[in-house]
Amino acid sequence: MADILLVHGSCHGAWCWRDVIPALTALGHRPRTVDLPGHGDGRPAAEITLEETCRAVAAEISADTLVLGHSWAGFPITGAVEYRRPRGLIYLCAYVPTRQMSLIDMRRAGPRQTIGDAAVKSADGHSYTIRRDRAADLFYHDCPAETVAFALDHLCAQPILPQATPLAVPEVWQALPKAYIRGTQDQTIPPEYQASMVARWPDRDVHAMETSHSPFFAAPGRLASLIDQIAARM
């Protein structure tokens, strides 16, 4: 049994783990979620920083916690270990920070640009949203229709400043147990880019699911089973 903290990606919230939580609970784990700052709390996006976001994750961590971050959450779960050391980290279709780059830097460095004009910046320039008519193809192309409708109704604005801020990877991160789960049909972070980010990781720590960018909706049971297998080794 593991204490598992699930951290959402851009424009999402704790709601995206709706289907994974009961699946993990049925396997005997204790899953928990967190809403990152600026996601549904009504705060101005200009106030939200990367450091605050990392600290928000760290506040939920104990020494027994496995922390799983989806997509952009690869950044705050990495930065959080500067403040509290977890049992291990799991990256789900996520960015793995490197060389003091920001998320925006890493996205631009990718082999293909997938989001393009699907991201619409706010009038004040401090946040962005994803166009509803593009979000389904980007995030949920293999998910049930009801689930897609649920997700589209819950997507929110994403503060830009945290994603424009470089992250210095904490030294303690190197020694932590880590695993990566890649989506082989991901339309948001190119699967080949995900593979390149963990090319030097041991094979036993790198896994693949034949899903979109959102395995938590496309295959929640299979995702929970894979998390269970990873947890048994951490």
C-alpha positions as CSV (number, residue, x, y, z in Angstrom):
1,M,0.0,0.0,0.0
2,A,1.3,3.4,-0.9
3,D,0.4,7.0,-0.3
4,I,0.2,8.5,-3.8
5,L,0.0,12.2,-4.6
6,L,-1.5,12.8,-8.1
7,V,-0.5,16.2,-9.6
8,H,-2.3,17.5,-12.6
9,G,-1.0,19.2,-15.8
10,S,-1.7,22.4,-17.6
11,C,-5.2,23.7,-17.7
12,H,-6.4,20.7,-15.6
13,G,-7.1,20.2,-11.9
14,A,-7.6,17.5,-9.3
15,W,-10.8,16.6,-11.2
16,C,-8.8,14.8,-13.9
17,W,-8.0,11.9,-11.5
18,R,-11.7,11.1,-11.1
19,D,-11.4,7.6,-12.6
20,V,-7.9,6.7,-11.3
21,I,-8.6,7.3,-7.7
22,P,-11.1,4.5,-7.2
23,A,-8.9,2.2,-9.3
24,L,-5.9,2.8,-7.1
25,T,-8.0,2.6,-3.9
26,A,-9.3,-0.8,-5.0
27,L,-5.6,-1.9,-5.3
28,G,-5.1,-0.9,-1.6
29,H,-3.4,2.4,-2.2
30,R,-4.2,5.8,-0.7
31,P,-4.4,8.3,-3.6
32,R,-4.6,12.0,-3.0
33,T,-4.8,15.0,-5.3
34,V,-3.9,18.7,-5.2
35,D,-5.1,21.7,-7.2
36,L,-2.0,23.7,-8.2
37,P,-2.1,27.5,-7.4
38,G,-4.1,29.4,-10.0
39,H,-6.3,26.5,-11.0
40,G,-9.8,27.2,-9.9
41,D,-8.9,29.3,-6.9
42,G,-9.8,32.7,-8.5
43,R,-6.3,34.2,-8.0
44,P,-4.8,36.4,-10.6
45,A,-2.5,34.4,-12.9
46,A,0.2,37.1,-12.6
47,E,0.6,36.3,-8.9
48,I,1.4,32.6,-9.4
49,T,5.1,31.7,-9.5
50,L,7.0,28.5,-10.1
51,E,8.4,28.5,-6.6
52,E,5.0,28.8,-5.0
53,T,3.8,26.0,-7.2
54,C,6.6,23.7,-6.2
55,R,6.0,24.5,-2.5
56,A,2.3,23.7,-2.9
57,V,3.3,20.2,-4.0
58,A,6.0,19.9,-1.3
59,A,3.4,20.8,1.4
60,E,1.5,17.5,0.5
61,I,4.6,15.3,0.6
62,S,5.8,13.0,3.4
63,A,8.7,10.5,3.4
64,D,6.2,7.8,2.4
65,T,4.6,9.6,-0.5
66,L,5.0,8.6,-4.2
67,V,4.4,11.7,-6.3
68,L,3.0,11.3,-9.8
69,G,3.1,14.4,-12.1
70,H,1.3,14.6,-15.4
71,S,2.6,16.7,-18.3
72,W,3.8,20.1,-17.1
73,A,3.6,18.8,-13.5
74,G,7.0,17.2,-14.1
75,F,8.3,20.6,-13.2
76,P,6.7,21.2,-9.8
77,I,7.1,17.6,-8.7
78,T,10.8,18.0,-9.5
79,G,11.2,21.3,-7.8
80,A,9.2,20.1,-4.7
81,V,12.0,17.8,-3.7
82,E,14.1,20.8,-2.8
83,Y,11.8,21.2,0.2
84,R,10.6,17.7,1.0
85,R,12.0,14.4,0.0
86,P,9.3,11.8,-1.2
87,R,9.5,8.1,-1.5
88,G,9.8,8.4,-5.2
89,L,8.6,10.2,-8.4
90,I,6.5,9.0,-11.3
91,Y,6.4,11.1,-14.5
92,L,3.3,10.5,-16.6
93,C,3.5,11.8,-20.2
94,A,5.5,14.6,-18.5
95,Y,8.4,17.0,-19.0
96,V,11.5,16.0,-17.1
97,P,13.3,19.3,-16.3
98,T,16.9,19.7,-17.5
99,R,19.7,22.2,-17.7
100,Q,17.8,25.1,-16.0
101,M,15.3,25.3,-18.8
102,S,11.8,26.5,-18.4
103,L,8.9,24.5,-19.6
104,I,8.4,26.9,-22.5
105,D,12.0,26.4,-23.4
106,M,11.6,22.6,-23.4
107,R,8.4,22.7,-25.4
108,R,10.1,24.8,-28.1
109,A,13.1,22.4,-28.1
110,G,10.9,19.5,-28.9
111,P,11.1,17.7,-32.3
112,R,7.6,18.8,-33.2
113,Q,5.3,21.7,-32.2
114,T,1.9,20.2,-31.5
115,I,-0.1,22.9,-29.7
116,G,0.3,26.0,-32.0
117,D,-2.8,28.2,-32.2
118,A,-4.8,25.8,-29.9
119,A,-3.4,27.9,-27.0
120,V,-5.0,31.2,-26.6
121,K,-3.3,33.8,-24.5
122,S,-5.5,36.0,-22.2
123,A,-5.9,39.7,-22.8
124,D,-3.5,40.6,-20.0
125,G,-0.9,38.1,-21.3
126,H,-0.6,36.2,-17.9
127,S,-2.4,33.0,-18.7
128,Y,-3.6,30.9,-21.6
129,T,-6.5,28.5,-22.3
130,I,-6.9,25.7,-24.8
131,R,-9.5,26.1,-27.6
132,R,-12.4,23.8,-26.9
133,D,-12.5,22.6,-30.5
134,R,-8.8,21.5,-30.4
135,A,-8.6,20.2,-26.8
136,A,-10.3,16.8,-27.6
137,D,-7.8,15.9,-30.3
138,L,-4.8,17.2,-28.3
139,F,-5.6,15.6,-25.0
140,Y,-8.4,13.0,-25.2
141,H,-8.7,11.5,-28.7
142,D,-9.0,7.9,-27.3
143,C,-11.2,8.7,-24.3
144,P,-15.0,7.9,-23.9
145,A,-17.3,10.6,-25.2
146,E,-18.8,11.2,-21.7
147,T,-15.3,11.7,-20.3
148,V,-14.3,14.1,-23.0
149,A,-17.4,16.2,-22.4
150,F,-16.6,16.2,-18.6
151,A,-13.0,17.3,-19.2
152,L,-13.9,20.0,-21.7
153,D,-16.3,21.5,-19.2
154,H,-13.6,21.6,-16.5
155,L,-10.5,22.9,-18.4
156,C,-9.3,26.2,-16.9
157,A,-6.7,28.9,-17.6
158,Q,-3.1,28.1,-17.1
159,P,-0.8,30.7,-15.5
160,I,2.2,31.4,-17.8
161,L,4.8,32.7,-15.4
162,P,5.5,29.3,-13.7
163,Q,6.0,27.8,-17.2
164,A,8.3,30.6,-18.3
165,T,10.6,30.3,-15.3
166,P,13.7,28.0,-15.5
167,L,14.0,25.3,-12.9
168,A,17.3,24.4,-11.3
169,V,17.0,20.6,-10.7
170,P,17.7,20.0,-7.0
171,E,20.7,17.8,-6.3
172,V,18.7,15.4,-4.2
173,W,16.6,14.6,-7.3
174,Q,19.4,12.5,-8.7
175,A,19.3,10.0,-5.9
176,L,15.5,9.6,-5.7
177,P,13.7,6.5,-7.2
178,K,12.0,7.6,-10.4
179,A,9.9,6.1,-13.1
180,Y,8.5,7.4,-16.4
181,I,5.2,6.4,-18.2
182,R,5.1,7.4,-21.9
183,G,2.0,7.7,-24.0
184,T,2.8,6.2,-27.4
185,Q,-0.1,8.0,-29.0
186,D,0.4,11.3,-27.3
187,Q,-0.6,14.3,-29.4
188,T,0.6,16.9,-27.0
189,I,4.2,15.9,-26.0
190,P,5.6,13.9,-28.9
191,P,6.2,10.3,-27.8
192,E,9.7,10.4,-29.3
193,Y,10.5,13.5,-27.2
194,Q,9.2,11.7,-24.1
195,A,11.5,8.8,-24.9
196,S,14.5,11.1,-25.4
197,M,14.0,12.8,-22.0
198,V,14.6,9.5,-20.3
199,A,17.0,7.8,-22.8
200,R,19.6,7.4,-20.1
201,W,17.3,6.0,-17.5
202,P,17.4,2.3,-16.7
203,D,15.0,0.3,-18.9
204,R,13.2,-1.0,-15.8
205,D,12.1,2.5,-14.9
206,V,10.6,3.5,-18.3
207,H,7.2,2.2,-19.3
208,A,4.8,2.8,-22.2
209,M,1.0,2.9,-22.6
210,E,-0.7,2.9,-26.0
211,T,-2.8,5.9,-25.1
212,S,-3.2,9.6,-25.7
213,H,-1.8,12.4,-23.4
214,S,-4.5,11.4,-20.9
215,P,-4.1,7.8,-19.7
216,F,-6.0,8.7,-16.6
217,F,-9.2,8.9,-18.7
218,A,-8.3,6.6,-21.6
219,A,-7.2,3.6,-19.5
220,P,-7.6,4.4,-15.8
221,G,-7.6,0.7,-14.7
222,R,-4.4,-0.1,-16.7
223,L,-2.8,3.1,-15.4
224,A,-3.6,2.2,-11.8
225,S,-2.2,-1.3,-12.4
226,L,1.1,0.1,-13.8
227,I,1.4,2.6,-10.9
228,D,0.8,-0.4,-8.5
229,Q,3.7,-2.3,-10.2
230,I,6.0,0.8,-10.0
231,A,5.1,1.4,-6.4
232,A,6.0,-2.2,-5.5
233,R,9.6,-1.5,-6.6
234,M,10.0,1.9,-4.9
